[in-house]
Amino acid sequence: MSQDPTLSAPPEEIVVRAKRVACDGGGGPLGHPLVYMDMGEDDFVECGYCDRRFVLAHDEGHGDYHSPAPRGSGDGH
């Protein structure tokens, strides 16, 4: 049985501990500009570029911000 080529995998879902998140699409040549999003009153937000869905974890340890990837100190090291 062959798969329908028009069907694609569902968007990536990332569980986070902060209502404010940033997304760069994974970086590299397939990424997109870094965007910042806030869930507001909801417990999820979707990236308008890559459709990643950031879902708030249902525990007590929420932080202020979820970075898409660790960033260097900016001094090239």
GIRA-V878288 format. One line per field, one symbol per residue. ss: DSSP state (a for helix, b for strand, c for the rest). A space follows every 10 residues. Layout:
# GIRA-V878288
ss: ???
This chain:
# GIRA-V878288
ss: cccccccccc ccbbbbcbcb bbbccccaaa ccccbbbbcc cccbbbcccc ccbbbbcccc ccbccbcccc ccccccc
